[in-house]
Amino acid sequence: MFRGATKVTLDAKGRMAVPTRYRERLTARCDGQIVVTVDKDYCLLIYPLPDWEELERKLIRLPSMNKVARRIQRIMVGYATEVELDASGRILISRELRDFAELQKQAILIGQGNKFELWDEERWVEKRDAWLGEDEDLSLPAELESLSF
């Protein structure tokens, strides 16, 4: 499981050092084979290869005549890029992916259980503060109503 928020830096070539606490898990889970793709919130999603392959199979099975499903397939599968954890524990984020997420030098890596989200730091702070400031009267999905925090 990947948890927590960590500030990370992208170098001039677009390489990001994966925090040490996640490297061993990534090596054990996927031998350093990772997939990076885009999210509709303009961040990047980072999956261990086996988790991505499971999701990709589900995405591909969606009905191609459904416009929403087709858009999701085009975006998520179309941008999916395989990367490998190098000997220094870094991954290379392609120019296309960095441009999509408007990633600059400073970023935030957010653990989301089976994957990570990678956000431009400034965008993350704006989104996070907006979400935290939203009206508390939003209705919860039925699956969350029985949870206690």
Backbone torsions as a table, in degrees:
resi	resn	phi	psi	omega
1	MET	NA	138.5	179.2
2	PHE	-108.1	122.1	-177.5
3	ARG	-133.0	157.6	171.1
4	GLY	97.8	162.9	177.4
5	ALA	-114.8	129.1	-177.1
6	THR	-133.5	129.5	173.1
7	LYS	-72.8	133.3	177.9
8	VAL	-131.6	164.0	-179.8
9	THR	-123.1	138.3	172.7
10	LEU	-101.2	133.3	178.4
11	ASP	-82.2	-179.5	-175.8
12	ALA	-60.8	-26.0	179.6
13	LYS	-89.0	-4.9	-179.7
14	GLY	91.3	16.6	178.3
15	ARG	-86.9	140.5	178.2
16	MET	-124.7	128.0	175.4
17	ALA	-78.0	121.7	176.2
18	VAL	-72.0	130.9	179.6
19	PRO	-53.2	139.4	-175.3
20	THR	-51.8	-38.9	-175.8
21	ARG	-64.4	-16.4	179.3
22	TYR	-101.1	-18.1	-173.4
23	ARG	-60.2	-46.1	-178.4
24	GLU	-62.2	-42.0	178.5
25	ARG	-63.9	-40.8	179.0
26	LEU	-66.8	-38.9	178.2
27	THR	-65.2	-43.8	-179.7
28	ALA	-68.7	-39.7	-175.1
29	ARG	-76.1	-38.9	-170.6
30	CYS	-143.1	14.5	-179.4
31	ASP	53.4	34.9	177.6
32	GLY	77.0	8.0	178.6
33	GLN	-90.2	120.0	-170.5
34	ILE	-131.3	151.7	174.0
35	VAL	-121.3	133.7	177.2
36	VAL	-116.2	132.1	177.0
37	THR	-143.2	-176.6	-174.7
38	VAL	-101.8	160.7	177.3
39	ASP	-127.1	153.7	-177.4
40	LYS	-64.6	-16.8	176.9
41	ASP	-85.6	9.7	178.8
42	TYR	64.6	40.0	167.3
43	CYS	-121.7	179.4	176.7
44	LEU	-108.9	147.6	175.6
45	LEU	-107.9	133.2	-177.6
46	ILE	-121.7	116.7	-176.4
47	TYR	-118.3	142.7	163.7
48	PRO	-61.7	143.1	-174.3
49	LEU	-50.5	-46.7	-179.0
50	PRO	-60.9	-37.1	178.9
51	ASP	-68.6	-39.9	176.9
52	TRP	-64.0	-44.4	-178.0
53	GLU	-60.2	-37.9	176.6
54	GLU	-63.4	-46.9	178.6
55	LEU	-64.8	-42.3	-178.8
56	GLU	-60.2	-41.6	176.9
57	ARG	-58.0	-42.6	178.9
58	LYS	-65.5	-42.1	179.8
59	LEU	-63.7	-42.8	-178.0
60	ILE	-65.0	-31.1	-179.4
61	ARG	-77.5	-10.6	178.3
62	LEU	-61.4	149.4	-178.2
63	PRO	-65.2	123.4	-176.1
64	SER	-71.4	-14.1	178.2
65	MET	-86.1	-8.6	177.2
66	ASN	-85.6	119.5	-174.6
67	LYS	-61.0	-41.4	-178.7
68	VAL	-66.8	-45.1	178.8
69	ALA	-61.1	-42.3	-179.1
70	ARG	-63.1	-39.8	178.1
71	ARG	-63.5	-43.6	179.1
72	ILE	-62.4	-43.5	178.0
73	GLN	-59.7	-47.9	-177.5
74	ARG	-60.0	-44.3	-175.8
75	ILE	-75.2	-55.5	-173.3
76	MET	-70.7	-46.1	179.8
77	VAL	-75.4	-38.3	-178.7
78	GLY	-61.5	-37.0	-179.7
79	TYR	-90.8	-9.1	-176.5
80	ALA	-58.7	126.9	-176.5
81	THR	-130.5	125.5	177.2
82	GLU	-80.3	133.5	176.3
83	VAL	-133.5	163.7	-178.6
84	GLU	-127.9	137.9	174.5
85	LEU	-66.6	120.1	-178.2
86	ASP	-82.2	179.4	-176.3
87	ALA	-61.8	-22.1	178.4
88	SER	-93.9	5.1	178.9
89	GLY	78.8	26.5	-178.9
90	ARG	-110.6	155.5	168.6
91	ILE	-122.7	150.8	179.1
92	LEU	-99.9	119.5	177.2
93	ILE	-93.3	120.5	-176.1
94	SER	-62.9	158.2	178.4
95	ARG	-57.5	-42.2	-179.0
96	GLU	-60.8	-43.1	179.6
97	LEU	-69.6	-41.5	178.1
98	ARG	-62.7	-41.1	179.0
99	ASP	-64.7	-42.5	179.7
100	PHE	-57.0	-48.2	-176.4
101	ALA	-87.5	2.4	-177.9
102	GLU	51.8	41.6	-179.6
103	LEU	-74.0	130.4	174.2
104	GLN	-107.1	-154.1	-178.0
105	LYS	-69.8	-42.5	-177.0
106	GLN	-94.7	128.7	-178.6
107	ALA	-140.4	170.2	178.0
108	ILE	-125.9	129.6	177.0
109	LEU	-103.6	119.1	-175.6
110	ILE	-112.0	117.6	176.7
111	GLY	-70.4	134.6	-178.5
112	GLN	-130.7	39.4	179.3
113	GLY	85.1	-92.6	-177.4
114	ASN	-93.5	0.4	-177.8
115	LYS	-151.5	176.3	173.4
116	PHE	-120.1	155.2	164.8
117	GLU	-111.1	138.6	176.6
118	LEU	-117.2	118.9	-175.3
119	TRP	-119.2	146.4	163.9
120	ASP	-61.3	134.1	-173.5
121	GLU	-56.9	-45.8	-177.8
122	GLU	-63.9	-43.6	178.8
123	ARG	-63.2	-41.5	179.6
124	TRP	-59.0	-47.4	-178.3
125	VAL	-61.1	-42.8	178.7
126	GLU	-62.0	-49.2	-179.0
127	LYS	-63.9	-47.2	-179.2
128	ARG	-57.6	-48.1	-179.3
129	ASP	-64.7	-37.3	177.5
130	ALA	-65.1	-44.4	179.6
131	TRP	-63.4	-41.8	-179.5
132	LEU	-68.2	-26.9	-179.1
133	GLY	-89.9	-1.3	-178.6
134	GLU	-66.0	155.7	178.9
135	ASP	-56.9	132.8	-178.8
136	GLU	-71.5	-8.7	-177.4
137	ASP	-83.6	9.4	178.2
138	LEU	-64.3	140.3	-179.6
139	SER	-81.1	140.9	179.5
140	LEU	-88.5	146.5	171.0
141	PRO	-61.7	150.4	-177.6
142	ALA	-54.4	-35.2	-178.6
143	GLU	-62.8	-25.3	-177.6
144	LEU	-95.9	-14.4	-174.8
145	GLU	-62.7	-27.7	-177.3
146	SER	-90.4	-4.4	-179.9
147	LEU	-81.4	145.8	172.2
148	SER	-115.1	135.5	179.6
149	PHE	-105.9	NA	NA
